[in-house]
Amino acid sequence: MTNLTRTILATCLAVIIFLLPDTAIATHGITPDDHRCMAAGDTGVITTAQLTVLTLNMAHGRKDAFNQMFQKTSTTRRNLEEITSFLDNSRADLIALQEADSPSRWSGKFNHVDFVSEKSTYPCRLHAHHAHSYMYDFGTALLSRVPYVEKLSHTFEPSPPTTNKGFVMGKVRWNPGGRLQQPVIVSVISVHLDFSRKKVREAQTEEMRIMLAGVSPPVIILGDFNTDWSKDESVLRAIASNSNLNVYQPEATGLGTYKSGKHRLDWILISKDLEFVSYEVPQVVLSDHLPVRARIRLLENPVEASNSSISENDTIISHRSSKSEKADQ
């Protein structure tokens, strides 16, 4: 099968699936906390001197296969076990996931986030459901070893014929090395933007700005932005230049995450009271995207700017409360 044929087939499938009635088999709303997460209690605090964060587009559990619809459930489970092993070995404190499926007919009829969480050392999870149809139910997710003290999910305005996208936010307590009298509250966000149109991505980032208006730093946004830095019309460039967020070496080479590293679509952005200590793209095939991992420290004097970061503006985002919803935890 040629690449052109595959592209045409994939496009036809996407259109057909999008038009199917919204009768996904997954259930929605708040799910009970994992007992291991509940055991951490309300006093659960991250105490690592530096935060290690990681983002990964899970590709619906298909790894690098053509489409998840054409593989056995056992294969999907094996692929997710590889993701689980990688996440555990990464020793990340906070993990953001995209294309994370609830029980869906096209990817094995089981919850991929629950599967990874239950088999890993990350019992605390938030899972937002953005896209629903007869064949699928998926969205963004967050994993942690400590409970979330607050949570929020938001689905962007529909953008047919592409599937709905959105973000999920969780807040955790962090006391770097135990040196603070009181832990700081870190807001961590997993986001997925539309892949097909710049106008849609612009509208989605504006929605995100509105929803996150009242969020105080420290803030970390991770995810699949479906855009790189080099284009003049890059939505990511606009986010960095118009917000209080820093990006690690935006024009650096060797940090590509898609199409054999040709495109840098997956990013980590941080507020100015944080600083990148390290940033890497592990060369491991877990999906059609490579993961991104970074170590971050809390600045004692946020005025000090890191040479590895960029952004000098001060606004984060105004407020709107419509279409927000609670995320499953």
Secondary structure as UniProt FT lines:
FT   HELIX           3..19
FT   HELIX           35..40
FT   TURN            42..43
FT   STRAND          51..57
FT   HELIX           59..61
FT   TURN            62..64
FT   HELIX           68..70
FT   HELIX           73..90
FT   STRAND          94..101
FT   HELIX           105..107
FT   HELIX           112..119
FT   STRAND          124..132
FT   STRAND          137..144
FT   STRAND          150..155
FT   TURN            160..161
FT   STRAND          166..174
FT   HELIX           176..178
FT   STRAND          184..192
FT   HELIX           198..211
FT   TURN            212..214
FT   STRAND          219..224
FT   TURN            232..233
FT   HELIX           235..242
FT   STRAND          245..247
FT   TURN            250..251
FT   TURN            259..262
FT   STRAND          266..271
FT   TURN            272..273
FT   STRAND          274..280
FT   STRAND          292..298
FT   TURN            302..303
FT   TURN            307..308
FT   TURN            322..323
FT   STRAND          324..325
//
